[in-house]
Amino acid sequence: SLNDEARQQQLVAAATQEKLKVEADALVREVDQLKPVAPIDGMLFLADPEIQTGQWLAEKSLLANVVDPTAWQVTVYLDEKQLQRVAVGDRGRFYSDAPGRAVLDLRVENIDRNAVEALTDGMLASVAGGTIPVRQGPDNSLIPDKSIFRVQLAITEPYSSDQPQFLRGQVVIHGAASAYLSEYATSVMALFYREAGF
């Protein structure tokens, strides 16, 4: 009958409208994700200075860091054996490879419990003169040769510098059973900023 046919068309139209609304909402969310908005004020540094306009990147690739020059941080990479001796709250010291820099007192703030899949701190990689052995991944990522874990330390006393920068150096963490962590701990990057990647 005509009423049944009209009712059927209304149901199809309503289902189509709902499907289109869901698709439109998904597109709006995707567009919002593509708008780079930093959660902090600061200076922008490209994660890869060689990136070119029009270059295709893997989904969720780190494009840049926003640097807050007032917040300083030290990142170190430890293997499993070293990680067992370190706990949040442990004290440490950073010794810069750059001459004339102050020795910094540190406190362990965060320990990643999942191994690093790709090293984002390229200046620590063996291919850049660092001591973390890596191999080149298919997408030019730096894949550690063995399992390493990221440990973040905070500077415990006020420190000021004329500009934010990356420094490579050595960290001694006073953890359980060992006062000196060697190998990966001897090649650390001081990230003198609070970063927000996007």
C-alpha positions in Angstrom: 0.0 0.0 0.0 1.0 3.6 -0.4 1.2 4.2 3.4 3.5 1.2 3.9 5.7 2.4 1.0 5.9 6.0 2.5 6.7 4.6 5.9 9.4 2.4 4.5 10.9 5.4 2.6 10.8 7.4 5.9 12.7 4.7 7.7 15.3 4.5 5.0 15.6 8.3 5.0 16.0 8.4 8.8 18.7 5.6 8.7 20.5 7.5 5.9 20.3 10.8 7.8 21.7 9.1 11.0 24.5 7.5 9.0 25.4 10.8 7.4 25.4 12.6 10.8 27.8 10.0 12.2 30.1 10.4 9.2 30.0 14.2 9.4 30.8 14.1 13.2 33.7 11.8 12.5 35.0 14.2 9.8 34.7 17.2 12.2 36.7 15.3 14.8 39.4 14.4 12.2 39.6 18.0 11.1 39.9 19.1 14.7 42.8 16.7 15.2 44.6 18.2 12.2 44.6 21.7 13.7 47.9 22.0 15.7 47.0 23.5 19.1 49.7 23.6 21.8 48.6 23.1 25.4 51.4 25.6 26.6 52.9 28.8 25.5 56.4 28.6 24.1 58.7 28.2 21.1 58.1 25.7 18.3 60.9 23.3 17.2 60.4 20.9 14.4 61.0 17.2 15.4 62.7 16.7 12.0 64.3 19.8 10.5 64.6 18.0 7.1 60.8 17.7 6.7 59.6 19.2 3.4 56.3 20.7 2.3 54.2 18.0 0.6 56.1 15.1 2.2 54.0 12.2 3.3 54.3 11.2 7.0 53.2 8.2 8.9 49.9 8.7 10.9 50.5 10.2 14.3 54.1 11.1 13.5 55.7 13.7 15.9 55.9 16.9 13.9 57.2 19.4 16.4 57.7 20.2 20.0 56.5 23.3 21.9 59.2 24.4 24.2 58.6 26.2 27.5 61.9 27.8 28.4 61.0 28.0 32.1 60.6 24.2 32.7 63.6 21.9 32.4 63.7 18.2 32.1 66.3 15.4 31.7 65.6 12.2 29.8 67.7 9.1 30.1 67.3 5.6 28.6 68.0 2.5 30.7 68.1 -1.2 29.9 66.0 -3.7 31.9 68.8 -4.5 34.4 69.5 -0.8 35.1 65.7 -0.1 35.3 65.3 -2.5 38.2 67.6 -0.4 40.4 65.8 2.9 39.8 62.6 4.2 41.4 60.5 7.4 41.3 62.0 9.8 43.8 65.6 8.6 43.4 68.2 11.4 43.2 70.7 12.0 40.5 73.1 14.5 38.9 73.5 15.6 35.3 77.0 16.4 33.9 76.9 18.1 30.6 79.3 17.2 27.8 79.3 21.0 26.9 82.0 22.8 28.8 81.1 25.5 31.3 77.7 24.1 32.2 76.6 23.7 35.8 76.2 20.3 37.3 72.4 19.8 37.9 70.8 18.0 40.8 67.9 15.7 39.7 65.0 13.7 40.9 63.4 10.7 39.1 59.9 11.8 38.1 58.6 9.2 35.7 59.7 5.7 34.6 58.1 4.3 31.4 57.3 0.6 31.9 57.0 -0.1 28.2 60.2 -0.4 26.1 60.8 2.3 23.6 59.8 1.2 20.1 61.5 4.0 18.2 64.1 6.5 19.7 62.7 10.0 19.2 65.8 11.6 20.9 67.9 11.2 17.8 71.0 12.9 19.2 71.5 10.0 21.6 71.5 7.4 18.7 74.7 5.8 17.6 74.2 7.2 14.1 74.4 10.7 15.6 77.4 10.2 17.8 75.4 9.0 20.8 75.9 5.7 22.6 72.4 4.0 22.1 72.9 1.4 19.3 70.1 1.7 16.8 69.2 0.5 13.3 67.3 2.4 10.7 63.6 1.5 10.4 61.7 1.3 7.1 60.2 4.8 7.7 63.7 6.2 8.8 62.8 5.7 12.5 65.6 4.8 14.9 64.9 1.4 16.3 67.0 0.5 19.4 69.0 -2.7 19.0 67.8 -3.9 22.5 65.0 -3.0 24.9 65.5 0.4 26.5 63.1 2.3 28.8 62.7 6.1 29.1 63.2 7.7 32.5 62.4 11.3 33.1 64.1 13.4 35.8 63.3 16.9 37.0 65.8 19.5 38.0 65.4 20.0 41.8 66.7 23.6 42.1 65.9 26.7 40.0 68.0 26.9 36.9 68.0 29.6 34.2 69.6 29.8 30.8 69.6 32.3 28.1 67.7 30.0 25.7 66.2 26.5 25.6 68.4 23.9 24.2 69.3 20.2 24.0 72.4 19.0 25.9 74.0 15.6 25.8 75.8 14.4 28.9 76.0 11.9 31.6 73.7 11.2 34.5 74.4 9.4 37.7 71.3 8.1 39.4 71.6 7.0 43.1 69.3 4.0 42.9 69.3 0.7 44.7 72.4 -1.4 44.7 74.4 0.9 42.4 75.5 4.5 42.5 76.5 4.6 38.9 74.4 3.4 35.9 76.5 2.9 32.9 76.0 2.3 29.2 72.7 4.1 28.3 72.8 6.3 31.3 76.1 7.8 30.2 74.4 9.2 27.1 71.4 11.3 28.1 69.8 14.3 26.7 68.8 17.1 28.9 65.5 18.5 27.6 65.5 21.9 29.0 61.8 22.5 28.4 58.4 21.0 28.9 57.4 19.4 25.6 54.1 18.9 24.0 54.3 17.0 20.7 51.8 17.4 17.9 
